[in-house]
Amino acid sequence: MDTKTARLSRRSFLSKGALAGGVATGAALAAPAVLAQSPIVMKMQTSWPASDIWMEFAKQYVDRVEAMSGGRLKIDLLPAGAVVAAFQVLDAVNDGLIDASHSVSAYWYGKNKAASLFGTGPVFGGSGDTMLAWFYAGGGEELFRELIQDNMGLDVIGLLGFPMPAQPLGWFKEEVNTAADLNGFKYRTVGLAADLMQGIGMSVAQLPGGEIVPAMERGVIDAFEFNNPSSDLRFGAPDVAKNYYLSSYHQASEAFEFLFNRSFMEDLEPDLQAILRHSVEAASTSNTAAAMDNYSSDLQKIQEQGVTVHRTSTDILNAELEGWDKLIPELEQDPYMKKVLDSQREWVERVTFYNLMNSPDYALAYEHYFPGKLKL
């Protein structure tokens, strides 16, 4: 019996069992209660090592699903490699090896470059918040469904959650002050950011998080980014480099990707389907709070380990924008990718105009109350 058939048989058994309990004599009316004590167990693998803070973020999702389902749905949360490698979760969800995954879309960029547009594509001026709002209110979710189900023919439902802060340019052994200083570096990144950074002079290796620092130690790479100060600290980044550059346009609007096997999800009761969906939104809020707390405190710990924290220079940021300018026309040769980029540009032009016009200068207020601390 294949995995999908096994799932259907299990769901059928539960449904028939509940029906039988409904027509039983009074002595058998305890049967539904017995069934209620046997939750549906959903296997969910992440793309993160067990020690990464993102496993804790994924656990926040698990906790919300289990609490809101009243224990009817349990999630077996697994780290990268437990069933498949970090970059293979899309195939595993489609094939039914796992029921769901917690990852980022750039990790299956090798299967379809358009995946990277849902988090690690060109930055037109919007943040992670802007991108996630586009996904849910600007047509992005339907475009993601079109990519996964129509274009690729996969039995998968995809949602996004947690608008990530812009990713740091990353870790370097020496200072890099201009775009020319980046030439020749063997650099780790993923998705379309790899195309971008290659275009401005780097040699790029795409590696999952758990392999980055060992690769740095072996000389396979000599500079890298992952995502945030907390993950970098846990990976041991301060042991292999002492210059940490914050702010970059290479991955400035990413979010977590939640993939669900479509057959598994649609076979659940409607309220459980709703819980799986809306817990993504709930975890997004809790993830944001946890990120603000941990990323900021771990940045201080990184500094205490003798690391110099820099803000990436305007020269490098401009080079990244010019790199996107060259890459975008190549991407738009694909009709689907052009459709996505057109949608994103239209959204950002309107939404970010409002955001920028409406937002006060927070740096001015920060400098007012904490004079001399901020060095931009």
C-alpha positions in Angstrom: 0.0 0.0 0.0 1.5 3.4 -1.0 1.7 6.3 1.4 -1.3 8.2 -0.1 -3.5 5.1 0.0 -2.5 4.5 3.6 -3.5 8.0 4.5 -6.9 7.7 2.8 -7.5 4.4 4.5 -6.7 5.9 7.9 -9.0 8.9 7.2 -11.7 6.4 6.0 -11.3 4.3 9.1 -11.7 7.4 11.4 -14.8 8.6 9.5 -16.4 5.1 9.5 -15.5 4.6 13.1 -17.2 7.9 14.1 -20.3 6.9 12.1 -20.5 3.5 13.7 -20.2 5.1 17.1 -23.1 7.3 16.3 -25.5 4.4 15.7 -24.3 2.1 18.4 -26.2 1.2 21.5 -25.8 3.2 24.7 -23.1 0.8 26.0 -20.9 1.6 23.0 -21.3 5.4 23.1 -17.8 5.7 24.6 -16.3 4.7 21.2 -16.0 8.3 19.8 -14.1 9.3 22.9 -11.7 6.5 22.3 -11.2 7.7 18.7 -10.7 11.2 19.9 -7.7 10.0 21.9 -6.0 8.8 18.7 -4.8 12.0 17.0 -3.8 12.3 13.4 0.0 12.5 13.4 1.5 14.8 10.7 5.1 14.4 9.9 6.8 17.8 9.2 10.5 18.1 8.3 12.4 21.4 8.3 15.5 22.4 6.4 17.2 23.4 9.6 19.7 21.7 11.9 18.3 20.6 15.3 20.3 23.3 17.0 19.2 26.3 14.9 16.9 28.9 16.3 14.6 28.3 13.4 13.7 24.9 14.8 12.3 26.8 17.8 10.3 29.0 15.4 8.9 25.9 13.7 8.0 24.6 17.1 5.9 27.7 17.7 3.8 26.7 14.7 3.5 23.1 16.0 2.4 24.3 19.4 -0.4 26.5 17.9 -1.7 23.7 15.7 -1.8 21.2 18.5 -3.4 23.7 20.9 -6.1 24.9 18.5 -6.9 21.4 17.3 -7.5 20.2 20.9 -5.0 17.4 20.4 -6.8 16.0 17.4 -3.8 16.8 15.3 -0.2 16.2 16.4 2.9 17.2 14.5 6.1 15.1 14.5 8.6 17.9 13.9 11.9 16.7 12.4 15.2 18.5 11.6 17.0 18.5 8.2 18.2 15.1 7.2 15.8 13.1 9.4 14.0 11.9 6.2 15.5 13.9 3.3 18.3 16.5 2.8 17.5 20.2 3.5 17.1 21.0 -0.1 14.8 18.0 -0.9 11.7 18.8 1.2 9.6 19.9 -1.8 9.9 16.5 -3.5 9.4 14.7 -0.1 6.1 16.5 0.5 4.9 15.9 -3.1 5.8 12.2 -2.8 4.2 11.8 0.6 7.4 10.9 2.4 6.5 13.7 4.7 3.2 15.5 5.1 4.6 19.0 5.4 7.8 21.0 5.5 9.2 24.2 7.0 11.8 25.8 4.7 12.3 28.6 2.3 11.4 28.6 -1.4 15.0 29.5 -2.5 16.0 26.0 -1.4 14.3 24.5 -4.5 15.5 27.2 -6.9 17.4 24.4 -8.7 14.1 22.8 -9.7 12.6 26.1 -10.9 14.2 29.5 -10.7 10.8 31.1 -10.2 10.7 29.7 -6.7 13.2 32.3 -5.7 10.8 35.2 -6.5 8.8 34.3 -3.4 11.4 35.6 -1.0 14.8 36.0 -2.6 14.1 37.9 -5.8 14.8 41.5 -6.9 14.1 44.1 -4.2 12.2 47.0 -5.6 12.1 48.9 -2.4 9.8 46.7 -0.2 10.7 44.7 2.9 9.8 41.3 4.1 6.5 42.8 5.4 5.8 44.2 2.0 6.4 40.9 0.3 4.3 38.9 2.7 1.5 41.4 2.4 1.7 41.0 -1.4 1.5 37.2 -1.0 -1.8 37.4 0.9 -3.4 40.6 -0.4 -1.7 41.3 -3.7 -2.2 38.0 -5.6 1.1 36.3 -4.6 -0.6 33.2 -3.1 -2.4 32.4 -6.4 0.8 32.9 -8.3 2.6 30.5 -6.0 -0.2 28.0 -6.4 0.1 28.4 -10.2 3.8 27.7 -10.1 3.6 24.6 -7.8 0.4 23.0 -9.0 -0.2 24.1 -12.6 3.4 24.7 -13.9 5.1 22.0 -12.0 2.2 19.6 -11.5 2.9 18.9 -7.8 0.5 17.6 -5.2 1.5 20.5 -2.9 -0.1 23.5 -1.2 2.3 26.3 -0.3 1.9 29.1 2.2 4.4 31.8 3.5 4.8 33.1 7.1 7.2 35.3 9.1 8.4 38.4 7.2 12.2 38.1 7.8 14.4 41.1 8.4 16.8 41.8 5.5 19.6 39.3 5.5 23.1 40.5 6.3 25.7 40.7 3.6 27.5 38.3 5.9 30.8 37.2 7.3 34.3 38.1 5.9 37.8 37.6 7.3 38.9 41.1 6.1 37.0 44.3 5.6 35.1 44.9 2.4 34.3 48.5 1.8 33.6 48.7 -1.9 32.0 46.5 -4.6 35.5 45.9 -6.0 36.6 44.4 -2.7 34.1 41.5 -3.3 35.8 40.3 -6.5 37.0 36.7 -6.3 35.4 35.8 -3.0 34.0 32.2 -2.8 30.7 33.1 -1.2 27.8 31.1 0.2 24.2 32.2 -0.6 21.1 30.6 -2.2 18.5 31.1 -4.8 18.6 34.1 -7.2 21.0 35.7 -4.8 23.6 33.3 -6.2 23.0 34.7 -9.7 23.2 38.3 -8.3 26.4 37.9 -6.4 28.1 36.1 -9.2 27.1 39.0 -11.4 29.0 41.4 -9.2 32.2 39.4 -9.1 31.9 36.5 -6.6 32.1 32.8 -7.0 29.1 31.3 -5.3 28.4 28.0 -3.6 24.8 27.1 -2.5 24.9 25.2 0.8 22.4 24.5 3.6 22.9 26.2 6.9 24.5 23.3 8.7 27.3 22.9 6.1 28.4 26.6 6.0 31.0 26.9 8.8 32.6 23.5 8.1 32.9 24.6 4.4 34.5 27.9 5.7 37.0 25.9 7.8 38.0 23.7 4.9 38.5 26.6 2.6 35.6 25.6 0.2 34.2 29.1 0.8 35.9 32.2 2.2 32.8 34.4 2.9 29.2 33.6 3.6 25.7 34.7 4.7 22.9 32.6 6.2 20.2 34.8 7.5 20.4 36.3 11.0 22.7 36.9 14.1 21.1 34.1 16.1 21.6 31.3 13.5 25.1 32.6 12.8 26.1 32.6 16.4 24.8 29.0 16.9 26.6 27.9 13.7 29.9 29.2 15.2 30.4 32.0 12.6 32.5 34.2 15.1 35.1 31.3 15.2 35.8 31.6 11.4 35.5 35.3 10.6 35.6 38.6 12.5 33.9 41.1 10.2 30.1 40.9 10.1 28.2 43.1 7.6 24.6 44.0 8.1 22.1 45.2 5.4 22.1 43.9 1.9 19.7 43.7 -1.1 20.6 40.2 -2.0 17.8 38.7 0.2 15.8 41.5 1.7 12.2 40.2 1.5 12.1 36.6 2.5 9.6 34.5 4.5 9.4 30.9 5.8 7.7 28.5 3.4 5.2 26.0 4.7 4.5 23.2 2.2 1.7 20.6 2.7 0.9 17.5 0.8 -2.3 18.5 -0.9 -4.0 15.1 -0.7 -3.2 14.8 3.0 -4.4 18.4 3.8 -7.6 18.3 1.7 -8.6 14.9 3.3 -8.6 16.5 6.7 -11.8 17.9 8.3 -12.4 21.5 7.3 -11.6 22.9 10.7 -8.3 21.1 10.8 -7.4 22.4 7.4 -8.3 25.9 8.7 -6.1 25.4 11.7 -3.1 24.3 9.6 -3.6 27.4 7.4 -4.2 30.0 10.0 -1.6 28.8 12.4 0.9 30.0 9.8 -0.4 33.5 10.4 -0.3 33.0 14.2 3.2 31.6 14.2 4.3 34.5 11.9 3.5 36.9 14.7 5.2 34.9 17.4 8.2 34.3 15.1 8.5 38.1 14.6 8.5 38.7 18.3 11.1 36.0 19.0 13.3 37.2 16.2 13.3 40.8 17.5 14.3 39.5 20.9 16.9 36.9 19.9 18.5 38.5 16.9 19.2 41.8 18.8 20.6 40.1 21.9 22.7 37.6 19.9 24.1 40.5 17.9 25.5 41.9 21.2 26.9 38.4 22.0 28.6 38.4 18.6 30.2 41.7 19.3 31.4 40.4 22.7 33.3 37.7 20.8 35.6 40.2 19.1 33.6 40.6 15.9 33.4 44.0 14.3 29.8 44.7 13.1 29.6 46.9 10.0 26.9 48.4 8.0 27.3 47.5 4.3 28.6 50.4 2.3 26.4 52.3 -0.1 28.9 51.4 -2.9 28.1 47.7 -2.4 24.4 48.3 -2.1 24.4 50.2 -5.3 26.3 47.4 -7.0 23.7 45.0 -5.9 20.9 47.1 -7.3 22.8 47.4 -10.6 23.2 43.7 -10.5 19.5 43.2 -10.2 19.0 45.6 -13.1 21.0 43.3 -15.3 19.4 40.1 -14.1 15.7 41.2 -14.2 15.5 41.3 -18.1 17.0 37.8 -18.2 14.4 36.5 -15.8 11.6 38.3 -17.6 12.2 36.2 -20.7 10.2 33.6 -18.9 6.5 34.7 -19.2 5.5 33.3 -15.8 8.4 35.1 -14.1 7.6 38.3 -15.9 4.0 38.0 -14.6 5.2 37.6 -11.0 7.7 40.5 -11.3 5.1 42.8 -12.8 2.7 42.0 -9.9 5.4 42.6 -7.3 6.6 45.9 -8.9 3.0 47.2 -9.1 2.4 46.3 -5.4 5.7 47.8 -4.2 5.3 51.0 -6.1 1.9 51.7 -4.4 2.5 50.2 -0.9 6.0 51.3 -0.3 5.2 54.9 -1.5 2.7 54.9 1.4 5.1 53.3 3.8 8.0 55.6 3.1 5.8 58.8 3.0 4.1 57.8 6.2 7.0 56.5 8.3 8.9 59.0 10.5 12.7 59.0 10.6 13.1 56.3 13.3 16.9 56.8 13.2 16.4 60.4 14.1 14.4 59.4 17.2 16.9 56.7 18.1 19.8 59.1 17.9 17.8 61.6 20.0 17.4 59.2 22.9 20.6 57.2 22.5 23.1 59.8 21.2 26.3 58.5 19.7 25.3 54.9 19.7 24.2 54.5 16.1 26.8 54.8 13.5 25.4 54.7 10.0 
